[in-house]
Amino acid sequence: MKKVNLQLTDKAFEKLTQYSKQLTLSADEFASLCFEYIDIKHQGITAAANQLKQRKKPPTINKQNLEHHLKQLSSEQIELLLTKAAQKKKN
């Protein structure tokens, strides 16, 4: 038996805890079952993996169409850009 440490999202940790309790297994036993039986070719797994990869990729900026890029940013991202621009202007 091997031992690993995982960094789980809150949602994954909640489900691991919930499902292991439902099956009266330890979290380690349930996680082992999941990894033994998972099929990475399953459409749901493949789609989720692709979404995760997309979130990790830095956004590509089309400098010819900055307005379109700005519309895709969240309000927090825009606020951060404005703050950084103000700081650069002060310097």
Secondary structure, 3 states (H helix, E strand, C coil): CCCCCCCCCHHHHHHHHHHHHHCCCCHHHHHHHHHHHCCCCCHHHHHHHHHHHHHHCCCCCCHHHHHHHHHHCCHHHHHHHHHHHHHHHHC
